[in-house]
Amino acid sequence: MVATMMVPGEVLLVPNFVLLSNLGWIDRYEALIIPWTASIFSIFLLRQFFMKIPKELNYAARVDGCTNFRFLWSIMIPIAKPALVTIILLKAIGSWNAFLWPLVVTNSKEMRTLPVGLTSFSTEAGTVYELLMAASTMIILPMIILFIFLQKYIVKGIAGAGIKG
């Protein structure tokens, strides 16, 4: 499973485009959102995080009459909050900064993302660097603010996934 993380995303570009084309999602929000929702890294991080939780917690919940779904929803999800926030934040940053995928799956200017829009500052006549740098700064600010507010969860999520309790 971890070996698949070594496959570059560009290799999967054509098969993913064909799949989304067959689903009729080209130039739609689904094509920009759905492919970013899951990854091998997310699965591996959650697996490592859940493996550190003692099995005795499950046994105690069973004794109290807890069902599988209730155990997952009431006990495991709150415990895994740092890992889930880490995954959501990393996925948000990755999709916010994506250039190639939105360029491929969108046709209209209304559906293009901000990183793709930065290319409008470069033309055949040259690049307007001062406007490009100002726009780049404005584009990156929301992600920096999001990171500042959620960095404690990232540290807990990454650190907690590697420790066996």
For each residue, the residues with C-beta under 8 A, 3 or more apart:
1: 4 40 43 44
2: 5 40 44
3: 6
4: 1 7 40
5: 2 40 41 44
6: 3
7: 4 11 12
8: 11
9: 12 13 100 101
10: 13 100
11: 7 8
12: 7 9 15 16
13: 9 10 16 17 100 101 104
14: 17 18
15: 12 18 19
16: 12 13 19 20 35
17: 13 14 20 21 26 104 105
18: 14 15 21 22
19: 15 16 22 23
20: 16 17 23 25 26 30 31 35 105
21: 17 18 24 25 26
22: 18 19
23: 19 20 30
24: 21 28
25: 20 21 28 30 31 34 105
26: 17 20 21 31 105 106 107
27: 31 105 106 107 108 111
28: 24 25 31 32 111
29: 32 33 111
30: 20 23 25 33 34
31: 20 25 26 27 28 34 35 105 106
32: 28 29 35 36 95 101 102 105 106 111 113
33: 29 30 36 37 95
34: 25 30 31 37
35: 16 20 31 32 101
36: 32 33 39 91 94 95 98
37: 33 34 91
38: 42 43
39: 36 42 43 91
40: 1 2 4 5 43 44
41: 5 44 45 90
42: 38 39 45 46 87 91
43: 1 38 39 40 46 47
44: 1 2 5 40 41 47 48
45: 41 42 48 49 83 86 87 157 158 161
46: 42 43 49 50 80 83 84 87 161
47: 43 44 50 51
48: 44 45 51 52 161 162
49: 45 46 52 53 80 83 157 160 161
50: 46 47 53 76 80
51: 47 48 164
52: 48 49 160 161 163 164 165
53: 49 50 57 76 79 165
54: 57 165
55: 58 59
56: 59 60
57: 53 54 60 61 75
58: 55 61 62 71
59: 55 56 62 63
60: 56 57 63 64
61: 57 58 64 66 70 71 75
62: 58 59 65 66 71
63: 59 60
64: 60 61
65: 62
66: 61 62 70 71 74 75
67: 70 71
68: 71 72
69: 72 73
70: 61 66 67 73 74
71: 58 61 62 66 67 68 74 75 76
72: 68 69 75 76 77
73: 69 70 76 77
74: 66 70 71 77 78
75: 57 61 66 71 72 78 79
76: 50 53 71 72 73 79 80
77: 72 73 74 80 81 84
78: 74 75 81
79: 53 75 76
80: 46 49 50 76 77 83 84
81: 77 78 84 85 153
82: 85 86 153 154 156 157 160
83: 45 46 49 80 86 87 157 160 161
84: 46 77 80 81 87 88 157
85: 81 82 88 89 150 153 154 157
86: 45 82 83 89 90 153 154 156 157 158
87: 42 45 46 83 84 90 91 157
88: 84 85 91 92
89: 85 86 92 93 146 147 150 153 154
90: 41 86 87 93 94 154
91: 36 37 39 42 87 88 94 95
92: 88 89 95 96 143 146
93: 89 90 96 97 143 146 147
94: 36 90 91 97 98
95: 32 33 36 91 92 98
96: 92 93 113 114 115 142 143
97: 93 94 115 143
98: 36 94 95 101 102 113 115
99: 102 103 113 115 116
100: 9 10 13 103 104
101: 9 13 32 35 98 104 105
102: 32 98 99 105 106 111 112 113 115 116
103: 99 100 106 112 116
104: 13 17 100 101
105: 17 20 25 26 27 31 32 101 102
106: 26 27 31 32 102 103 111 112 113 116
107: 26 27 111
108: 27 111 112
109: 112
110:
111: 27 28 29 32 102 106 107 108
112: 102 103 106 108 109 116 117
113: 32 96 98 99 102 106 116 117
114: 96 117 118 139
115: 96 97 98 99 102 118 139
116: 99 102 103 106 112 113 119
117: 112 113 114 120 135
118: 114 115 121 132 135 136 139
119: 116 122
120: 117 123
121: 118 127 128 131 132 135
122: 119 126 127 132
123: 120 126 127
124:
125:
126: 122 123
127: 121 122 123 132
128: 121 131 132
129: 132 133
130: 133 134
131: 121 128 134 135
132: 118 121 122 127 128 129 135 136
133: 129 130 136 137
134: 130 131 137 138
135: 117 118 121 131 132 138 139
136: 118 132 133 139 140
137: 133 134 140 141
138: 134 135 141
139: 114 115 118 135 136 142
140: 136 137 143 144
141: 137 138 144 145
142: 96 139 145 146
143: 92 93 96 97 140 146 147
144: 140 141 147 148
145: 141 142 148 149
146: 89 92 93 142 143 149 150
147: 89 93 143 144 150 151 154
148: 144 145 151
149: 145 146
150: 85 89 146 147 153 154
151: 147 148 154 155
152: 155 156
153: 81 82 85 86 89 150 156 157
154: 82 85 86 89 90 147 150 151 157 158
155: 151 152 158 159
156: 82 86 152 153 159 160
157: 45 49 82 83 84 85 86 87 153 154 160 161
158: 45 86 154 155 161 162
159: 155 156 162 163
160: 49 52 82 83 156 157 163
161: 45 46 48 49 52 83 157 158
162: 48 158 159
163: 52 159 160
164: 51 52
165: 52 53 54
